[in-house]
Amino acid sequence: MSTEYMRKLITLFESEYVGPSDDPNVSYTTDTKKGEITKITAKLASTSSAKYTRLAKNVKKISELKAEIDELEKQTKQDARETIDSLFHAKDSVYTRVVETAQFTLKLTAEPKPTTTVKYESVLKELTNHLTPELISIMEDLKKKFSSEVKKSAALTITEDDMPDIDPYAEYYGKILNWGKKYDKVLDKMEKLVD
């Protein structure tokens, strides 16, 4: 029996879940609630870990850059509004204001009138307290009739862990030491041939 096959058997007996990866650097653990698996964790090591660490760092960096860009865009647009406003009287804010330059035309729309928003969920809850059972039943039927199901993508969250106790270069140190031992053997053989 091969060691990989034995590893799979041991994993099978230790937990109920065996992942699809044959990589020896990947191990799986499960969390269960009421006898059902709720979370599966793939614990990575070596080069497998490095690949996903790079991926997580890239996603994290993009999120940080996007937040910076969003903030800069917000500040720049506000600055543009104030700069355009400075060319007109305060009472002109009810009109669309246009600024023409040699290369661009900047347009600032009229200040929008305040809008009223209704919190329909709160209204329905309050209304439910005052309705008869028949009307509540009709309201529930209407909710079902005009409800639609929206399928969203699975959420991806990335959190940076504290530095692990594992030396990230340990694998490379081992490779260099193995290479050095092999090279010593080659030199020993060459020395014997010369003698």
MARLUMRO-739189 format. One record per residue (C-alpha): residue number from 1; residue in three letters; chain; y, z, x. Coordinates in pm, 1 decimal. Layout:
residues N
  kolti  tikol  nulo         v         w         u
    NUM    ALA     A         Y         Z         X
...
end
This chain:
residues 195
  kolti  tikol  nulo         v         w         u
      1    MET     A       0.0       0.0       0.0
      2    SER     A     346.2     -86.0     127.2
      3    THR     A     612.0     181.4     167.4
      4    GLU     A     841.4       0.9     -77.8
      5    TYR     A     570.5       6.8    -344.1
      6    MET     A     513.6     378.1    -278.8
      7    ARG     A     888.5     440.6    -301.8
      8    LYS     A     897.4     267.7    -640.6
      9    LEU     A     605.3     474.7    -764.6
     10    ILE     A     765.1     798.9    -646.4
     11    THR     A    1093.3     700.6    -811.7
     12    LEU     A     908.6     617.8   -1131.2
     13    PHE     A     743.6     958.9   -1140.5
     14    GLU     A    1064.5    1146.4   -1043.9
     15    SER     A    1282.3     987.6   -1312.0
     16    GLU     A    1241.7     779.4   -1622.4
     17    TYR     A    1468.3     503.2   -1494.2
     18    VAL     A    1390.5     243.7   -1227.4
     19    GLY     A    1677.1       9.5   -1149.9
     20    PRO     A    1649.5    -362.2   -1087.3
     21    SER     A    1747.6    -335.8    -719.5
     22    ASP     A    1477.6    -352.2    -453.0
     23    ASP     A    1728.5    -244.0    -188.2
     24    PRO     A    1612.8      76.5     -14.4
     25    ASN     A    1980.4     176.5      14.9
     26    VAL     A    2009.0     206.0    -365.0
     27    SER     A    1877.7     505.3    -556.3
     28    TYR     A    1924.5     583.5    -924.0
     29    THR     A    1983.4     905.4   -1116.6
     30    THR     A    2020.3     955.1   -1488.9
     31    ASP     A    2199.7    1201.5   -1713.6
     32    THR     A    2036.7    1275.6   -2045.8
     33    LYS     A    2148.2    1437.4   -2369.5
     34    LYS     A    1898.2    1533.0   -2634.6
     35    GLY     A    1626.0    1345.4   -2448.2
     36    GLU     A    1817.0    1014.1   -2433.5
     37    ILE     A    1974.5     858.6   -2125.7
     38    THR     A    2355.3     867.5   -2151.4
     39    LYS     A    2454.9     767.7   -1797.6
     40    ILE     A    2287.0     588.8   -1508.9
     41    THR     A    2424.8     635.4   -1158.1
     42    ALA     A    2338.7     404.1    -869.2
     43    LYS     A    2385.4     592.1    -540.1
     44    LEU     A    2453.2     347.5    -257.5
     45    ALA     A    2424.0     383.8     116.6
     46    SER     A    2482.0     170.3     425.1
     47    THR     A    2594.6    -191.8     378.0
     48    SER     A    2534.4    -175.1       3.0
     49    SER     A    2790.0     104.8     -17.5
     50    ALA     A    3039.0     -84.7     198.7
     51    LYS     A    3034.0    -387.6     -33.2
     52    TYR     A    3121.6    -180.5    -341.1
     53    THR     A    3373.3      31.4    -149.0
     54    ARG     A    3562.1    -287.6     -55.2
     55    LEU     A    3548.2    -399.6    -417.9
     56    ALA     A    3685.0     -64.8    -542.4
     57    LYS     A    3962.1     -65.5    -280.7
     58    ASN     A    4064.7    -419.1    -384.9
     59    VAL     A    4074.8    -327.7    -756.0
     60    LYS     A    4269.6      -8.9    -677.7
     61    LYS     A    4519.7    -196.4    -459.6
     62    ILE     A    4573.7    -461.8    -730.4
     63    SER     A    4635.5    -186.5    -989.2
     64    GLU     A    4890.5     -20.1    -760.5
     65    LEU     A    5066.9    -351.7    -688.8
     66    LYS     A    5071.5    -440.1   -1059.5
     67    ALA     A    5232.8    -104.7   -1142.1
     68    GLU     A    5495.5    -162.5    -870.7
     69    ILE     A    5565.1    -515.4    -997.3
     70    ASP     A    5594.3    -391.8   -1357.7
     71    GLU     A    5843.2    -124.1   -1250.5
     72    LEU     A    6045.1    -373.8   -1043.0
     73    GLU     A    6049.1    -619.7   -1334.7
     74    LYS     A    6170.9    -345.9   -1569.9
     75    GLN     A    6448.3    -243.1   -1329.1
     76    THR     A    6554.2    -603.2   -1259.5
     77    LYS     A    6572.6    -692.4   -1628.8
     78    GLN     A    6778.4    -380.8   -1702.6
     79    ASP     A    7010.0    -466.3   -1413.5
     80    ALA     A    7043.9    -822.8   -1549.3
     81    ARG     A    7130.4    -690.4   -1898.4
     82    GLU     A    7398.8    -459.5   -1756.3
     83    THR     A    7540.8    -733.9   -1533.5
     84    ILE     A    7560.3    -983.1   -1821.1
     85    ASP     A    7709.8    -712.7   -2047.5
     86    SER     A    7987.4    -658.2   -1792.3
     87    LEU     A    8116.9   -1012.8   -1859.2
     88    PHE     A    8171.1    -944.4   -2230.8
     89    HIS     A    8342.4    -686.9   -2454.0
     90    ALA     A    8127.0    -407.2   -2594.9
     91    LYS     A    8186.6    -535.2   -2948.6
     92    ASP     A    8027.8    -870.2   -2845.9
     93    SER     A    7683.3    -707.8   -2834.3
     94    VAL     A    7621.7    -825.3   -3192.9
     95    TYR     A    7621.9   -1186.6   -3064.3
     96    THR     A    7392.8   -1377.1   -2831.5
     97    ARG     A    7565.1   -1393.0   -2492.2
     98    VAL     A    7507.9   -1683.9   -2254.0
     99    VAL     A    7600.2   -1702.5   -1886.0
    100    GLU     A    7583.6   -2039.9   -1714.0
    101    THR     A    7565.2   -2059.2   -1334.4
    102    ALA     A    7527.9   -2357.5   -1104.0
    103    GLN     A    7147.4   -2323.5   -1114.9
    104    PHE     A    7055.2   -2102.8   -1410.8
    105    THR     A    7143.2   -2023.7   -1768.4
    106    LEU     A    7101.4   -1658.8   -1858.7
    107    LYS     A    7079.2   -1565.3   -2225.8
    108    LEU     A    7101.7   -1214.7   -2364.3
    109    THR     A    7017.5   -1191.9   -2732.9
    110    ALA     A    7216.4    -986.8   -2978.4
    111    GLU     A    7134.1    -617.5   -2983.2
    112    PRO     A    6847.6    -582.2   -3228.8
    113    LYS     A    6904.5    -377.7   -3540.5
    114    PRO     A    6696.3     -61.4   -3568.0
    115    THR     A    6366.4    -120.5   -3740.3
    116    THR     A    6166.9     116.8   -3951.7
    117    THR     A    5798.3     152.7   -3880.0
    118    VAL     A    5556.9     309.0   -4121.7
    119    LYS     A    5263.8     514.9   -3998.5
    120    TYR     A    5014.3     382.3   -4249.0
    121    GLU     A    4731.3     603.0   -4127.0
    122    SER     A    4937.6     915.3   -4205.3
    123    VAL     A    5046.4     770.7   -4540.7
    124    LEU     A    4682.6     704.8   -4635.7
    125    LYS     A    4578.0    1056.2   -4538.4
    126    GLU     A    4857.4    1208.3   -4744.0
    127    LEU     A    4790.1     973.0   -5034.8
    128    THR     A    4422.2    1066.9   -5033.2
    129    ASN     A    4519.1    1426.3   -5118.0
    130    HIS     A    4689.7    1308.9   -5438.7
    131    LEU     A    4440.5    1049.0   -5562.9
    132    THR     A    4162.6    1085.9   -5813.5
    133    PRO     A    3804.2    1039.3   -5695.0
    134    GLU     A    3789.1     691.2   -5853.4
    135    LEU     A    4101.6     575.5   -5668.9
    136    ILE     A    3975.0     723.7   -5342.3
    137    SER     A    3656.8     520.1   -5388.7
    138    ILE     A    3862.6     203.3   -5450.2
    139    MET     A    4076.5     279.2   -5144.8
    140    GLU     A    3765.1     317.1   -4925.3
    141    ASP     A    3633.6     -17.4   -5056.4
    142    LEU     A    3966.8    -182.4   -4972.6
    143    LYS     A    3958.6     -33.0   -4624.3
    144    LYS     A    3613.0    -183.4   -4569.5
    145    LYS     A    3720.4    -518.2   -4712.8
    146    PHE     A    4024.4    -553.0   -4488.8
    147    SER     A    3877.5    -398.5   -4173.8
    148    SER     A    3762.3    -612.4   -3887.5
    149    GLU     A    3547.0    -523.1   -3593.1
    150    VAL     A    3691.2    -594.1   -3250.4
    151    LYS     A    3457.6    -607.1   -2951.5
    152    LYS     A    3621.5    -488.1   -2633.1
    153    SER     A    3502.4    -519.6   -2275.9
    154    ALA     A    3346.5    -218.8   -2110.0
    155    ALA     A    3613.2      -7.9   -1942.4
    156    LEU     A    3623.5      -3.5   -1564.0
    157    THR     A    3763.8     304.0   -1393.7
    158    ILE     A    3770.5     357.2   -1021.9
    159    THR     A    3837.9     694.5    -867.3
    160    GLU     A    3863.9     754.4    -496.8
    161    ASP     A    3618.6    1015.0    -374.0
    162    ASP     A    3686.2    1259.0     -94.4
    163    MET     A    3572.9    1140.8     245.5
    164    PRO     A    3194.4    1178.3     261.6
    165    ASP     A    3025.0    1387.4     527.0
    166    ILE     A    2839.4    1074.6     636.2
    167    ASP     A    2976.6     898.2     944.4
    168    PRO     A    3061.4     541.9     833.1
    169    TYR     A    2980.9     412.3    1181.0
    170    ALA     A    2643.8     586.9    1215.3
    171    GLU     A    2455.6     267.7    1133.5
    172    TYR     A    2643.5      78.5    1406.3
    173    TYR     A    2586.2     356.2    1660.4
    174    GLY     A    2214.8     333.6    1584.4
    175    LYS     A    2214.2     -42.9    1629.8
    176    ILE     A    2397.5     -15.9    1962.9
    177    LEU     A    2155.2     252.2    2085.6
    178    ASN     A    1854.7      41.8    1980.9
    179    TRP     A    2003.4    -261.1    2153.8
    180    GLY     A    2062.9     -52.1    2466.3
    181    LYS     A    1700.9      69.9    2469.2
    182    LYS     A    1569.0    -284.4    2427.5
    183    TYR     A    1800.5    -407.9    2701.2
    184    ASP     A    1677.3    -129.0    2932.6
    185    LYS     A    1319.6    -244.8    2871.1
    186    VAL     A    1415.5    -604.8    2954.2
    187    LEU     A    1583.4    -488.5    3276.6
    188    ASP     A    1274.2    -283.3    3366.9
    189    LYS     A    1051.6    -589.6    3315.7
    190    MET     A    1285.7    -802.8    3527.3
    191    GLU     A    1284.6    -537.8    3800.9
    192    LYS     A     901.4    -538.0    3805.0
    193    LEU     A     895.7    -916.2    3829.2
    194    VAL     A    1134.3    -909.1    4127.1
    195    ASP     A     922.2    -648.0    4310.7
end
